[in-house]
Amino acid sequence: MPISASRLRSDIYRILDEVVRTGVPVQIERGGHVLEIVAKDAPNKLKRLVRRPFLKGPPEAIVHLDWSGEWKP
């Protein structure tokens, strides 16, 4: 959703910092036209992923788990 030129003017540094940080373009509506601020070198999305704990072990150990005692229909 485009923001107004007035909002851009009042928050330009915050908006520009967010575009640089996230790589998500911002659309501005001005005189019936839509303009877009885009980071030329957008950050790599994979580098922003948060590392999560994972299961260590063979995949077969997950496939053959018996959850029948935990399942409550």
SULCOR-V11053 format. One record per residue. N is the residue number from 0. RES is the residue in one small letter. BURIAL is + if it has 9 or more other ideal C-beta (glycine too) atoms within 8 Angstrom, else -. Layout:
((N	RES	BURIAL) (N	RES	BURIAL))
//
This chain:
((0	m	-) (1	p	-) (2	i	+) (3	s	-) (4	a	-) (5	s	-) (6	r	-) (7	l	+) (8	r	-) (9	s	-) (10	d	-) (11	i	-) (12	y	-) (13	r	-) (14	i	+) (15	l	+) (16	d	-) (17	e	+) (18	v	+) (19	v	+) (20	r	-) (21	t	-) (22	g	+) (23	v	-) (24	p	-) (25	v	+) (26	q	+) (27	i	+) (28	e	+) (29	r	-) (30	g	-) (31	g	-) (32	h	-) (33	v	-) (34	l	-) (35	e	-) (36	i	+) (37	v	-) (38	a	+) (39	k	-) (40	d	-) (41	a	-) (42	p	+) (43	n	-) (44	k	-) (45	l	-) (46	k	-) (47	r	-) (48	l	-) (49	v	-) (50	r	-) (51	r	-) (52	p	-) (53	f	-) (54	l	-) (55	k	-) (56	g	-) (57	p	-) (58	p	-) (59	e	-) (60	a	+) (61	i	-) (62	v	-) (63	h	-) (64	l	-) (65	d	-) (66	w	-) (67	s	-) (68	g	-) (69	e	-) (70	w	-) (71	k	-) (72	p	-))
//
